[in-house]
């Protein structure tokens, strides 16, 4: 079985191709640190000769996502390396927007947890001392959604 697989690889490579299971995977072009937001010049797609567990294939758009753990230069990126960009950090001030019909209210609060766009997080109302839940809508912004 191994000999047959090796023969297929050799024949394919001699023919100028790559093995049938080869797919392009995102690789880092430099050392990427936790918190870095991925730019187009931070990654490049390279084929890999064998399947890699949790590899990020080049057909997935990862530009604008955030690095979660250190990645050395020229290394393939995996699922645990990348995630959505954090827009609100825990223990930081946030603007809380609330609206109901034509009534709109804005107040300041403090994020009790971090969150990416669309995440629901706990926010401390610093004036009342109560904790509310808000959806992250932007950098340092949350929105309290009330039923119509």
N, C-alpha and C positions, 0 to 999 in steps of 0.2 A: 504494500500500500504506500509506504513512504517513498519507495523507488519510483512508483508510478507518478506520485505527486511531484517529485523532483524532476522527472522527465517532462511533465507538462510545463513546469516553470521554465526549464531550460529552453524548450522548444518555443514557448511564447516569447521569452526574452530575446532569443536569437531572431525571431521574426519581427522584432522591433516593438513589441507590445509589452503589456504588463500582465501579471496573473489575473485571472478572471475575478478573483475576490478583491482586487485592489480598488480602493476608493480614496478620493481626496479627503483629507482631514485637515482642519485648521491647526497650524503650528505658530508658535510665538516667534516674532522677529527680534525680540529683546527680552530682558528680564521683566516680567510683569509682577507687580506687587498688589497685595490686597487693597482694594479701594480704587485701583486704576480703572478708568472707563475705557473700553476697547475702542481704538480708532482704526481706520482702514490700514494704516501703515504699521500697526502692531501685530498683524496676523497675515499669514500667507498659506495658501492651500498646497499641500504636498500629498502625493499618493503614499499609502502605506501598504507594505507587501502582505500583511496578515491582519485579520480583524483585531481591533483594540477595544477592550471593555470600556464602555461609556465614552467613546471617542465622539468629538463634535465634527460631523461631516460638513464639508464646505457648502452644501446646499442650504445649510441653516444660517440665517442672518444673526450674527452675534455683535455687530457693530453697535456701540452704545450700551452694551451690557457691562456689568462690573465684574472685575476679578475678585474671587473670594479667597484664594490662597496663592502663595508665591509660585510662579511658573518660570522655570529657567528658559533662556533663549534657545530657539530651535527645538523645542519640545512640543509634542502634540497636546492640544487642549482637550480636557475631558469634562463631563457634566459637572463634577464637583468643583471645577476650577472657575466656572462662570455662572452668573445669575443676574437677575434684574437689578438695575441701578437703584440704590437706596436714595430716596428723595427726602426722607425725614429720618434724622438720627435720634435715638433715645436721649432724653434729658436735655433736649434743645428747645428753644422757643418755636412755636408754630402759630400761624394764623388760622383761626377756625372760622369757616363760613357756614352760615345757616340760612336757609330760605324756605319760605312757605308762601306760595302764591306770589303776591307782589311785595311781600315783606322780606327784607334781607337784613341780616345782622352779622357783624364781624367782631371777633374778640381775639385776645391773645391767650394762649395756653402753653403748656409744656408737654412735649411728647413723652409718654411713659415707655414707649418701645419704638424701635426702628421699623420703617416700612418702605416698600417700593410703590410706584404708581399703582393705584387700584387696591392696595392692601388696606384692610380695616385695622386701625390701631387704637390703643387707649391714649386719651389726652386728658391731662389734668387741667381743669378750669382753675386758674391760679387765684381768681377772685372769690369763688365760692368754696374751693377745696374739693369739689366733686369731680369724679372721673367720668368722662363721656367717651363714646366711641365715634371715631371719624374716619373717613376714607381719604387716603393720600391722593391729592389731585395735582401736586407739583412740588417743587423744592420749598420745603418749609410751610406747605399749605395742606390743610385738611378741610373736609366738608362733612357736616352733619346732615344726613339725609333723613327727612321726616316723611311719614306717610301722607299722601294727599288728602 
